[in-house]
Amino acid sequence: MNPLTEQDIRTSFVNCSKGEAQRLPMPRDLAERPWAELDFLGWGDPGAPDRTYLVTERAGDLVGVTLRFPAQRRGYLHRSMCSLCLTTHPGSGVSLMTARRTGRAGRDGNSVGVYMCTDLACSLYVRGLKKPAPGGRFEESLTMAEQIERTKDNLSAFLAKVLE
């Protein structure tokens, strides 16, 4: 992913108003992000722990979406799998992230969801740059490049549902 500026990020959001996009909290560490290793930029809202934001390149354009997830407390023995990168996490490491759809459907309250790593570090898990809890990544016959492509395809499929 190419490095992004705050303005790039704010203008990319498709499922909120321009005013809402201008008020969103921005990540403070944009300069330190490992841009070459990211398939998308994801960050949480420090003032609202149930909100996260995601920006990615799709068909040559930047697409940003606001996401919500329920506060959940699962036991450490409960494991869930991320639908994007296929990493499993114990406890609350995977959350159902919901995004309001664009256009009239979104204004009518319609949303779509996807199970994602709660910390939004899918790109780093796939590349082995961040380690999940033991048993979090299965050994696969796919190459790392194929796993990265699969993660991007899974994200693109979710975004297509948001943009419908």
C-alpha positions in Angstrom: 0.0 0.0 0.0 1.2 3.5 -0.7 1.7 5.9 2.2 -1.4 8.0 2.9 -1.9 11.5 4.1 -4.7 12.6 6.5 -6.5 14.3 3.6 -6.3 11.1 1.5 -7.8 9.2 4.3 -10.6 11.7 5.1 -11.7 11.9 1.4 -11.8 8.2 1.0 -14.7 7.3 3.2 -17.8 6.0 1.4 -20.2 5.1 4.2 -20.4 8.3 6.2 -21.0 12.0 5.4 -18.2 14.4 4.6 -18.8 16.1 7.9 -18.4 12.8 9.8 -15.3 12.0 7.8 -13.8 15.3 8.9 -14.4 14.5 12.5 -13.0 11.0 12.6 -9.9 10.5 14.7 -6.8 9.9 12.6 -4.0 7.5 13.5 -1.1 9.4 15.0 1.5 7.1 13.6 1.1 7.4 9.9 4.8 8.1 9.3 5.8 4.9 11.2 3.4 2.5 9.5 5.0 -0.3 7.5 3.2 0.8 4.3 4.9 -1.7 2.0 3.6 -4.5 4.2 0.0 -3.3 4.4 -2.9 -4.3 2.3 -5.1 -1.8 4.1 -4.8 0.8 6.8 -6.9 0.0 9.9 -7.1 1.7 13.2 -9.4 2.0 16.2 -11.1 5.0 17.7 -9.6 5.8 21.1 -12.7 7.6 22.2 -15.1 4.9 21.1 -13.8 1.4 21.6 -16.5 -0.1 19.5 -15.5 1.8 16.3 -12.7 1.1 13.8 -11.8 2.4 10.4 -10.4 0.8 7.3 -8.9 2.4 4.2 -7.6 0.4 1.2 -7.0 0.8 -2.5 -9.7 -0.8 -4.7 -9.8 -0.6 -8.5 -7.3 2.3 -8.4 -9.3 4.4 -5.9 -9.0 4.7 -2.1 -12.1 3.3 -0.3 -12.5 4.0 3.4 -15.2 2.5 5.6 -16.3 3.1 9.2 -16.9 -0.2 11.1 -18.5 -1.1 14.4 -18.2 -4.1 16.5 -19.9 -5.2 19.7 -18.1 -5.3 23.0 -17.7 -9.0 23.7 -16.0 -10.9 26.4 -15.3 -14.5 25.4 -13.3 -16.9 27.3 -9.7 -17.6 26.2 -10.7 -21.2 25.2 -13.1 -19.9 22.6 -11.4 -19.4 19.2 -12.7 -17.6 16.1 -11.3 -17.2 12.6 -10.8 -14.0 10.7 -12.7 -14.1 7.3 -10.0 -12.0 5.6 -6.7 -13.5 6.6 -7.9 -16.9 8.1 -6.0 -16.3 11.3 -7.6 -17.8 14.4 -7.6 -15.9 17.7 -8.7 -16.8 21.2 -11.2 -14.8 23.2 -12.1 -11.5 21.6 -9.3 -11.5 19.0 -11.9 -11.8 16.1 -15.0 -9.5 16.0 -18.0 -9.2 13.7 -17.2 -5.8 12.1 -20.3 -4.1 10.6 -20.3 -1.3 8.0 -23.2 0.8 7.0 -23.9 0.3 3.3 -23.5 3.3 0.9 -26.3 5.3 -0.6 -30.0 4.9 0.2 -29.5 1.4 1.7 -27.2 2.8 4.3 -29.4 5.8 5.0 -32.2 3.2 5.6 -30.1 1.5 8.2 -28.8 -1.5 6.2 -25.3 -2.8 7.0 -23.1 -5.7 6.1 -20.6 -7.5 8.4 -17.4 -9.6 8.3 -15.5 -11.4 10.9 -12.1 -9.7 11.2 -9.1 -9.6 13.4 -10.1 -7.1 16.1 -6.7 -5.4 15.9 -7.0 -5.1 12.1 -3.5 -6.5 11.7 -4.4 -9.1 9.0 -1.7 -7.9 6.6 1.0 -8.5 9.3 -0.4 -11.9 10.3 -0.3 -13.2 6.7 3.3 -12.0 6.3 4.4 -13.4 9.6 5.4 -10.0 10.9 3.0 -10.3 13.8 2.5 -13.5 15.6 -1.0 -14.6 16.8 -1.5 -16.8 19.8 -0.2 -20.4 19.3 -2.2 -22.2 16.7 -3.4 -19.0 15.2 -2.0 -19.6 11.7 -2.3 -22.9 10.0 0.4 -24.2 7.7 -0.9 -23.9 4.2 0.1 -25.1 0.8 -0.4 -21.6 -0.7 2.6 -19.3 -1.0 2.7 -16.1 1.0 1.9 -14.2 -2.2 -1.2 -16.3 -2.8 -2.3 -15.9 0.8 -1.8 -12.1 0.5 -3.9 -12.1 -2.7 -6.6 -14.2 -1.0 -6.7 -11.7 1.9 -7.1 -8.8 -0.6 -9.8 -10.7 -2.5 -11.7 -11.4 0.7 -11.5 -7.7 1.6 -12.6 -6.7 -1.9 -15.6 -9.0 -1.7 -16.7 -7.4 1.6 -16.2 -3.9 0.2 -18.3 -4.8 -2.8 -21.2 -5.6 -0.4 -20.7 -2.2 1.3 -20.8 -0.4 -2.0 -23.8 -2.3 -3.5 
